[in-house]
Amino acid sequence: MNVTATRRRREATIMRDQISPDRSRLLVIGNGMAGMRTVEEVLKRDPARYRITVIGAEPHVNYNRILLSPVLSGEKTFEEIVINSRDWYTANGIELIAGDAAIAIDTAEKTVRTASGRTVAYDKLLLATGSNPFILPVPGKDLPGVCAFRDLSDVETMLSAAQRYSHAVVIGGGLLGLEAANGLAAQGMKVSVIHLMDTLMERQLDTAAATLLAEDLTRRGITIITGAVTEALIGADRVQAVRLKDGRQLPADLVVMAAGIRPNAALAQASGLACNRGVVVDDGLRTSDPSIYAIGECAEHNGQCVGLVAPIWDMAKVCADHLTGKTGSAYRPIQPPTRLKVTGIDMLSVGQFNGGEGCEDIVLRDGARGVYKRLVVKDDKLVGAVLYGDAKDGGWYVDLLEKAAPLGDLRDTFVFGPGLTASGSADQGLADLPDETEICGCNGVCKGTILTAIADKGLTTLEEVKTHTKAAASCGSCSSKVEGLLALALGGDYQAKTVEGMCGCTDHPHETVRLAIKERNLKSIPEVMRALDWRTPGGCASCRPALNFYLLCAWPGEYQDDSRSRFINERAHANIQKDGTFSVIPRMWGGVTTAQELRAIADVVDKYDIPSVKVTGGQRLDLLGVKKEDLPAVWADLNAAGMVSGHGYGKALRTVKTCVGSEWCRFGTQDSTGMGIKLEKMTWGSWHPHKVKLAVSGCPRNCAEATIKDFGVIAVDSGWELLIGGNGGIELRGCDFLVKVSTEAEVLEYCAAFLQLYREEARYLERTAPWVERVGLPYVKSRILDDEAGRRALAARFAYAQKFAQIDPWAERVAGVEADEFKPMLVEV
């Protein structure tokens, strides 16, 4: 911890000890989103009113449960979904009791007892205990390997299972179930979703949209089984299968129960508070005890319990009003639009989206783009809508519904959105939205809040708006709307960040395309082109190889490599020469070979009359002048001797150069050859934005030229120095020093993390040298050195991708896989 943070903690503690005794005591049970949002609202209204204590059952600070799915899929780390850090609690004088659940409330003494035996007094008590997952009462429900999907502990259970097992079954085809299925599939598991009803998400989607959703998920490798009743979970020491009522049995190393939730009202009920399904509250969120309030999923207002973010945020505001003496405020629930983002598919439903008596449907369905809209009209007014595949105009439709004004002439065009209506443009449609319109569903931020922050704080960029309002700071799907508000507020002074499109077929830059592939779960080149409105049907020789790599990197084990989108060398798995012949380079681990391998190479040279053999700069042998028709036979003979492709032709790991190191050299300090072989064994077969070369030198004399490689390692007496971003080509660039480590395991971990970061974030055909210069060495260090959990996650993703990459392409071709390797190819310039 830095000195400033330590001083701030000490000052906050002194403030609490010296000033707090004169304040009322507010105790919050529940350190989740609902309770802490109420605390934030209380602090806005009257920061000096209470001494605040928060009891949380989980051993963590407050985090965004909505974003557990990206943590499961590996797109985010836990640190990235934290809402309030430890320093925030300290700075606001809040005592956090984490990992110690409240187990009893004494309403007469106004105290709460925790599991550890601690007793905490209160003047006002806020219950924000959330909900419990509904666990199907079937045989086997208590077996190891069965979990829910409600908190970080569940995510950790699923991630642990994904590392060891293959088959997962998710019970429940609602939002949580589908997000769990998506995350487990991203972790490499074979996932089946069992749903009781005939269509997925029947409460949010009509039949047509639900059918499209099922088709999309099936194309993405998730098995959907609807109309299915779970009869039992089978297993002895661990769950092994799920048996359905119709007799089918599904293999299951992991079962995720996502079949619904129940308000967690047990603590309130045991203390004598009025409860039905949830803790009964009035319009001020007060329970039957005037000193106790309840909010969020545990609360029941007028017979209704809510689980969506928007009404809970409204609850938080009203509850904070009453806690700070503004008792005229009343909670008036509204039916918010259901904004959903399942596995990267934008959806929205609101109102009577299934129609009814006297209703008319206006339907738009664009199969090529995967877009479906159903607008329900009654008495010339919009009363319901369901949008699938493109929900960017959702706020505009919600506003039309809430205004309940006659559509008039608008009816003829409003299915196409605000851009083709009388308002004249999508920007005007955004301008016409009332200030109360919610822009960011994740964090409950409305249009007026964003515009006020822009004006009052002089905000000019999307990142600044994220920092000050939290809008677009979570899933990011509302970023375009926030930027639209910046443009409206600043007019000509707003300069949107512009980045050159990745090619002439699209205006989208590489980074936008890569983000869309992950967020929208795009898993084929045609899907990407449809989703991002590619101008050129089929793309070009520039964008197709890039998209092929981005998809391969994003979805290892799922995306099927498109050989038609590779350059000729990668399709032929050999380097074409100027006379039309090819060069073949077998892999020699760390530059080390054997007599057997040398005899095999000599025999191949004689057998196929190969005119030239040359030692390469990467310490291998290059067989030059191989005829096209002889390639499969050459590969077969080299494979028979145990040799695999050296990928001397690919945007891939080429070579790991080594010196003899301490085994033979009198100056060597470590076994550089052995280290190089381990690195090459770990990284061979990996595809990258461009070619990648590694080197390991056994001492600072640097005989292996490690200081001009993409990843270099130099042995010193106490360990290994790691270097990155070097280039020995036309524009020579010496490496940047990354870190010094002491063990071989650390070398492997840092190398895997660096290569994966480069794979995930560099632009196609960008070497590590210009990439490091573009993003900056401090950024790379922040991801690799400063974020230990993030570094290990990167290394784990690299290792996972290698499960599917380390297949010798020569052996595949010899076996007859993909026999079209010499059909018309993309030519690399």
ZIZIJO-V64202 format. One record per residue. SS is DSSP state (H for helix, E for strand, L for the rest). OMEGA is omega as a letter, one per 30 degrees, with the letter a starting at -180 (999 if undefined). NEAR is the number of other ideal C-beta (glycine too) atoms within 8 Angstrom. Layout:
SS_OMEGA_NEAR ; SS_OMEGA_NEAR
This chain:
L_a_3 ; L_a_5 ; H_a_5 ; H_l_6 ; H_l_9 ; H_l_9 ; H_a_8 ; H_l_11 ; H_a_10 ; H_l_8 ; H_l_8 ; H_l_12 ; H_l_9 ; H_l_8 ; H_a_10 ; H_a_11 ; H_a_7 ; H_a_7 ; H_a_9 ; H_a_10 ; H_l_6 ; H_a_4 ; L_l_10 ; E_a_8 ; E_l_11 ; E_l_17 ; E_l_15 ; E_l_16 ; E_a_13 ; L_a_16 ; L_a_15 ; L_a_12 ; H_a_13 ; H_a_15 ; H_a_16 ; H_l_15 ; H_l_12 ; H_l_17 ; H_l_13 ; H_l_9 ; H_l_12 ; H_a_16 ; H_l_9 ; H_a_7 ; H_a_10 ; H_a_9 ; L_a_7 ; L_a_5 ; L_a_11 ; E_l_11 ; E_a_12 ; E_l_13 ; E_l_14 ; E_l_16 ; E_l_16 ; E_l_15 ; L_l_8 ; L_a_10 ; L_a_5 ; L_l_11 ; L_a_13 ; E_l_11 ; E_a_11 ; L_a_10 ; H_l_9 ; H_a_10 ; H_l_14 ; H_a_14 ; H_l_11 ; H_l_12 ; H_l_15 ; H_a_15 ; H_l_10 ; L_a_11 ; L_l_7 ; L_l_8 ; L_l_10 ; H_a_11 ; H_a_8 ; H_a_7 ; H_l_14 ; E_l_11 ; E_a_9 ; E_a_8 ; L_l_7 ; H_a_7 ; H_l_9 ; H_l_9 ; H_a_13 ; H_a_12 ; H_a_8 ; L_l_10 ; L_a_10 ; L_l_10 ; E_l_9 ; E_l_11 ; E_a_11 ; E_l_10 ; L_a_7 ; L_a_11 ; L_l_7 ; E_a_12 ; E_a_7 ; E_l_9 ; E_l_13 ; E_a_10 ; L_l_11 ; L_a_4 ; L_a_6 ; L_l_10 ; E_l_10 ; E_l_14 ; E_a_12 ; E_a_14 ; L_a_7 ; L_a_5 ; L_a_6 ; L_l_8 ; E_a_8 ; E_a_12 ; E_l_9 ; L_l_13 ; L_l_8 ; E_a_13 ; E_l_14 ; E_l_17 ; E_l_16 ; L_a_16 ; L_l_11 ; L_a_11 ; E_l_11 ; E_l_9 ; E_l_12 ; L_l_9 ; L_a_7 ; L_a_9 ; L_a_4 ; L_l_9 ; E_l_5 ; L_a_11 ; L_a_11 ; L_l_4 ; L_l_10 ; L_a_6 ; L_l_13 ; E_a_12 ; E_l_11 ; E_l_9 ; L_a_15 ; L_a_9 ; L_a_8 ; H_l_11 ; H_l_7 ; H_l_13 ; H_l_13 ; H_l_8 ; H_a_9 ; H_l_18 ; H_l_10 ; H_l_8 ; H_a_13 ; H_l_13 ; H_a_6 ; H_a_6 ; L_a_10 ; L_a_6 ; E_l_12 ; E_l_18 ; E_l_14 ; E_l_16 ; E_a_13 ; L_a_13 ; L_l_12 ; L_a_12 ; H_a_9 ; H_a_9 ; H_a_17 ; H_l_17 ; H_l_14 ; H_l_15 ; H_l_16 ; H_a_16 ; H_l_16 ; H_l_16 ; H_l_14 ; H_l_11 ; L_l_14 ; L_a_9 ; L_l_13 ; E_a_9 ; E_l_13 ; E_l_14 ; E_l_17 ; E_a_15 ; E_a_13 ; L_a_7 ; L_a_9 ; L_l_5 ; L_l_11 ; L_l_16 ; L_a_14 ; L_l_9 ; L_a_4 ; L_a_10 ; L_l_15 ; L_a_10 ; H_a_7 ; H_a_10 ; H_l_14 ; H_l_13 ; H_l_9 ; H_l_12 ; H_l_16 ; H_l_12 ; H_l_8 ; H_a_12 ; H_l_14 ; H_l_10 ; H_a_7 ; L_l_12 ; L_l_9 ; L_l_13 ; E_a_8 ; E_l_12 ; E_a_11 ; E_a_11 ; L_a_7 ; L_l_12 ; L_l_7 ; E_a_13 ; E_a_7 ; E_l_9 ; E_a_16 ; E_l_10 ; E_l_11 ; L_l_4 ; L_a_4 ; L_l_9 ; E_a_16 ; E_a_9 ; E_l_11 ; E_l_15 ; E_l_12 ; E_a_14 ; L_a_7 ; L_l_6 ; L_l_6 ; L_l_7 ; E_a_9 ; E_l_13 ; E_a_8 ; L_l_15 ; L_l_13 ; E_l_17 ; E_l_14 ; E_l_17 ; E_l_15 ; L_a_14 ; L_l_10 ; L_a_8 ; E_l_10 ; E_l_9 ; E_l_14 ; L_a_11 ; L_a_13 ; H_a_6 ; H_l_14 ; H_a_16 ; H_l_10 ; H_a_8 ; L_l_10 ; L_l_6 ; L_l_13 ; L_a_7 ; E_l_11 ; L_l_7 ; L_l_8 ; L_l_13 ; E_a_16 ; E_l_10 ; E_l_13 ; L_a_6 ; L_l_8 ; L_a_14 ; L_l_15 ; E_l_9 ; L_l_13 ; L_l_5 ; L_a_8 ; L_l_4 ; L_a_9 ; E_l_15 ; E_l_15 ; E_a_15 ; L_l_17 ; H_a_16 ; H_l_14 ; H_a_17 ; E_l_16 ; E_a_14 ; E_a_12 ; L_l_4 ; L_a_5 ; E_l_7 ; L_a_9 ; L_l_12 ; L_l_6 ; L_a_8 ; H_a_11 ; H_l_10 ; H_l_11 ; H_l_16 ; H_l_10 ; H_l_12 ; H_a_16 ; H_a_14 ; H_a_10 ; H_l_14 ; H_l_16 ; H_l_13 ; H_a_13 ; H_l_14 ; H_a_14 ; L_l_10 ; L_l_6 ; L_a_8 ; L_l_7 ; L_a_5 ; L_a_10 ; L_l_7 ; L_l_12 ; L_a_6 ; L_l_10 ; L_l_6 ; L_a_5 ; L_l_9 ; L_l_8 ; E_l_10 ; E_a_9 ; E_l_11 ; E_a_10 ; E_l_12 ; L_l_12 ; L_a_10 ; E_l_12 ; E_l_13 ; E_l_18 ; E_l_14 ; E_a_15 ; E_l_14 ; E_a_10 ; L_a_10 ; L_l_13 ; L_l_7 ; L_a_9 ; L_a_7 ; L_l_3 ; L_a_5 ; L_l_12 ; E_l_7 ; E_l_9 ; E_a_11 ; E_l_10 ; E_l_9 ; E_l_8 ; E_a_8 ; L_a_5 ; L_a_5 ; L_a_9 ; L_a_13 ; E_l_10 ; E_l_15 ; E_l_14 ; E_l_13 ; E_a_13 ; E_a_17 ; E_l_13 ; E_a_10 ; L_l_4 ; L_l_7 ; E_l_10 ; E_a_13 ; E_l_10 ; E_l_15 ; E_l_17 ; E_l_15 ; E_a_15 ; E_l_16 ; L_l_12 ; L_a_10 ; L_a_11 ; L_l_8 ; L_a_12 ; H_a_13 ; H_l_12 ; H_l_13 ; H_l_14 ; H_l_12 ; H_l_12 ; H_a_12 ; H_a_13 ; H_l_6 ; H_l_6 ; L_l_5 ; L_l_6 ; L_a_5 ; L_a_12 ; H_a_6 ; H_a_6 ; H_a_10 ; H_a_10 ; H_a_5 ; L_a_8 ; H_l_13 ; H_l_9 ; H_l_8 ; L_a_12 ; H_a_14 ; H_a_8 ; H_a_6 ; L_a_12 ; L_l_5 ; L_l_8 ; L_a_5 ; L_l_8 ; H_l_10 ; H_l_9 ; H_l_10 ; H_l_15 ; H_l_14 ; H_a_7 ; H_l_9 ; L_l_11 ; L_a_6 ; L_a_8 ; L_a_7 ; L_l_11 ; E_l_12 ; E_a_13 ; E_a_15 ; L_a_9 ; L_a_11 ; L_l_11 ; L_a_12 ; E_a_11 ; E_a_11 ; H_a_13 ; H_l_8 ; H_a_10 ; H_a_15 ; H_l_12 ; H_l_8 ; H_l_12 ; H_a_14 ; H_a_8 ; H_a_6 ; H_l_8 ; L_a_6 ; L_a_10 ; L_a_8 ; L_l_8 ; H_a_11 ; H_l_6 ; H_l_10 ; H_l_17 ; H_a_12 ; H_a_7 ; H_a_8 ; H_a_12 ; L_l_8 ; L_a_14 ; L_a_11 ; L_a_10 ; L_a_12 ; L_l_9 ; L_a_9 ; L_a_7 ; L_a_11 ; H_a_9 ; H_l_7 ; H_l_11 ; H_l_16 ; H_l_10 ; H_l_11 ; H_l_15 ; H_a_16 ; H_l_11 ; H_a_11 ; H_a_10 ; H_l_10 ; H_a_7 ; H_l_4 ; H_a_6 ; L_l_10 ; L_l_4 ; L_l_7 ; L_a_6 ; L_l_4 ; L_a_7 ; L_l_5 ; L_a_9 ; L_l_13 ; E_a_10 ; L_a_8 ; L_a_10 ; E_l_13 ; L_a_3 ; L_l_9 ; L_a_9 ; H_a_10 ; H_l_9 ; H_a_10 ; H_a_16 ; H_l_12 ; H_a_9 ; H_l_13 ; H_a_12 ; H_a_10 ; H_a_11 ; L_l_10 ; L_l_11 ; L_a_11 ; L_l_11 ; L_l_8 ; H_l_12 ; H_l_6 ; H_l_10 ; H_a_15 ; H_l_12 ; H_a_11 ; H_a_11 ; L_l_11 ; L_l_6 ; L_a_12 ; L_a_6 ; L_l_8 ; L_l_5 ; L_l_6 ; L_a_12 ; L_a_10 ; L_l_6 ; L_a_10 ; H_a_12 ; H_l_15 ; H_l_14 ; H_l_15 ; H_l_14 ; H_l_13 ; H_a_13 ; H_l_13 ; H_l_15 ; H_a_11 ; H_a_10 ; H_a_9 ; L_l_9 ; L_l_12 ; L_a_8 ; L_a_8 ; L_l_10 ; L_a_3 ; L_a_7 ; L_a_9 ; H_a_9 ; H_a_7 ; H_l_10 ; L_l_13 ; E_a_10 ; H_a_11 ; H_a_12 ; H_l_10 ; H_l_12 ; H_a_14 ; L_l_13 ; L_a_11 ; E_l_9 ; E_a_9 ; L_a_10 ; L_l_3 ; L_l_5 ; L_l_6 ; L_a_11 ; E_l_12 ; E_a_13 ; E_a_12 ; E_l_14 ; E_a_13 ; L_l_12 ; L_a_12 ; H_l_10 ; H_a_14 ; H_a_14 ; L_l_9 ; L_a_7 ; L_l_6 ; H_l_5 ; H_a_8 ; H_l_13 ; H_l_9 ; H_l_9 ; H_l_13 ; H_l_13 ; H_l_8 ; H_l_9 ; H_l_13 ; H_l_10 ; H_a_7 ; H_a_7 ; L_l_11 ; L_l_5 ; L_a_12 ; L_a_5 ; E_l_7 ; E_a_9 ; E_l_7 ; E_a_6 ; L_l_11 ; L_l_4 ; L_l_10 ; L_l_11 ; L_l_14 ; E_a_12 ; E_l_12 ; E_a_15 ; E_l_12 ; E_l_11 ; E_l_15 ; L_a_9 ; H_a_10 ; H_a_4 ; H_a_9 ; H_a_15 ; H_a_8 ; H_l_8 ; H_l_14 ; H_a_15 ; H_a_10 ; H_l_12 ; H_l_14 ; H_a_13 ; H_l_7 ; L_l_10 ; L_a_6 ; L_l_9 ; L_a_10 ; E_l_11 ; L_l_11 ; L_l_11 ; L_a_13 ; L_a_10 ; L_l_10 ; L_a_12 ; E_l_11 ; E_a_13 ; E_a_11 ; E_l_14 ; E_a_16 ; E_a_16 ; E_l_19 ; L_a_12 ; L_l_10 ; H_a_19 ; H_a_11 ; H_a_9 ; L_a_6 ; L_a_11 ; L_l_3 ; L_a_7 ; L_a_16 ; L_l_10 ; L_l_12 ; L_a_10 ; H_l_18 ; H_l_16 ; H_l_10 ; H_l_17 ; H_l_19 ; H_l_13 ; H_l_10 ; H_a_16 ; H_l_15 ; H_a_8 ; H_a_10 ; H_a_15 ; L_l_11 ; L_a_12 ; L_l_14 ; E_a_11 ; L_l_14 ; L_l_13 ; L_l_11 ; L_a_9 ; E_l_15 ; E_l_12 ; E_l_18 ; E_l_14 ; E_l_21 ; E_a_18 ; L_l_19 ; L_a_13 ; L_l_6 ; L_l_6 ; L_a_10 ; L_a_7 ; L_l_13 ; L_a_11 ; H_a_16 ; H_l_11 ; H_l_12 ; L_l_15 ; L_l_14 ; E_a_13 ; E_l_17 ; E_l_19 ; E_a_14 ; E_l_17 ; E_a_12 ; L_a_3 ; L_l_5 ; E_a_10 ; E_l_15 ; E_a_11 ; E_a_15 ; E_a_16 ; E_l_14 ; L_l_15 ; L_a_16 ; E_l_12 ; L_a_8 ; L_a_6 ; L_l_3 ; L_a_6 ; L_l_8 ; E_l_10 ; L_a_7 ; L_l_13 ; E_l_9 ; E_l_7 ; E_a_12 ; E_l_9 ; E_l_9 ; E_a_10 ; L_a_7 ; L_l_7 ; H_l_8 ; H_l_6 ; H_l_10 ; H_a_14 ; H_a_11 ; H_a_11 ; H_l_14 ; H_l_15 ; H_a_14 ; H_l_15 ; H_a_14 ; H_l_14 ; H_l_13 ; H_l_12 ; H_l_14 ; H_a_14 ; H_a_10 ; H_l_9 ; L_l_12 ; L_a_10 ; L_a_13 ; L_l_7 ; L_l_10 ; L_a_11 ; H_a_15 ; H_l_12 ; H_l_8 ; H_l_15 ; H_l_13 ; H_a_9 ; H_a_7 ; H_l_8 ; L_l_8 ; H_l_8 ; H_l_6 ; H_a_8 ; H_l_15 ; H_l_10 ; H_a_9 ; H_a_12 ; H_a_15 ; H_a_8 ; H_a_7 ; L_a_11 ; H_l_6 ; H_l_9 ; H_l_10 ; H_a_14 ; H_l_10 ; H_l_10 ; H_l_16 ; H_l_12 ; H_l_9 ; H_l_11 ; H_a_14 ; H_l_9 ; H_a_11 ; H_a_14 ; H_l_12 ; H_a_10 ; H_a_8 ; H_a_10 ; L_l_7 ; L_a_8 ; L_a_9 ; H_l_8 ; H_a_13 ; H_l_11 ; H_a_10 ; H_l_14 ; H_a_10 ; L_l_6 ; L_l_5 ; L_l_6 ; L_a_7 ; L_a_5 ; L_a_6 ; L_a_10 ; L_l_7 ; L_a_6 ; L_a_2 ; L_l_10 ; E_a_12 ; L_a_7 ; L_l_6 ; L_999_2
